Amino acid sequence: MNLLAAVNPNSLPAGAPYILHYVPLLIQFIFAMAFAGLAIGASWLLGRHRNTRRKLSPYECGITPEGDARHRFAVKFYLVAIVFILFDIEAVFLLPWAVVYRGLGWFGFAEMAIYLAIVMTGFLYIWKKGVFDWNTPERAE
């Protein structure tokens, strides 16, 4: 069997191994890696290699860096990030349920109601704790 017949999955004979359907993906992967390697190699061969003090200094979006990068952030930044991840994952569980909820019947509805009750309890807890309140001053450490 020639390789060109494997490029078009419809032209494979009936008894051909199923793995041959992945040959086009393998060819695309090889071309992508070759292009990436050639682009990086060309930039390394053609580029200048003069390291200066200014070139090696940290770049922060066009602003001159000030102070040390290891200063403390308020815990609220981390709490908001964790809350975002929590509710993002909740949406991941809600979407498949929303697609098939009619086929699940009352049992599927009850399961999702319990799940949403637990999630909303957590939401109310973090709301009462003040995670979303950005106007309160930080306490001194």
Contacts in CASP RR format, 6 or more apart in sequence:
PFRMAT RR
TARGET T0000
AUTHOR 0000-0000-0000
METHOD contacts of the structure
MODEL  1
MNLLAAVNPNSLPAGAPYILHYVPLLIQFIFAMAFAGLAIGASWLLGRHR
NTRRKLSPYECGITPEGDARHRFAVKFYLVAIVFILFDIEAVFLLPWAVV
YRGLGWFGFAEMAIYLAIVMTGFLYIWKKGVFDWNTPERAE
1 13 0 8 1.000
1 16 0 8 1.000
1 20 0 8 1.000
3 23 0 8 1.000
5 11 0 8 1.000
5 12 0 8 1.000
6 12 0 8 1.000
6 16 0 8 1.000
6 20 0 8 1.000
6 23 0 8 1.000
6 24 0 8 1.000
7 23 0 8 1.000
7 24 0 8 1.000
7 27 0 8 1.000
9 20 0 8 1.000
9 21 0 8 1.000
9 24 0 8 1.000
12 20 0 8 1.000
12 21 0 8 1.000
57 65 0 8 1.000
58 65 0 8 1.000
58 69 0 8 1.000
74 138 0 8 1.000
76 131 0 8 1.000
76 134 0 8 1.000
79 126 0 8 1.000
79 131 0 8 1.000
80 131 0 8 1.000
80 132 0 8 1.000
83 126 0 8 1.000
83 131 0 8 1.000
87 119 0 8 1.000
87 123 0 8 1.000
90 119 0 8 1.000
93 115 0 8 1.000
94 112 0 8 1.000
97 104 0 8 1.000
97 108 0 8 1.000
97 112 0 8 1.000
101 108 0 8 1.000
101 109 0 8 1.000
101 112 0 8 1.000
104 111 0 8 1.000
126 132 0 8 1.000
130 136 0 8 1.000
END
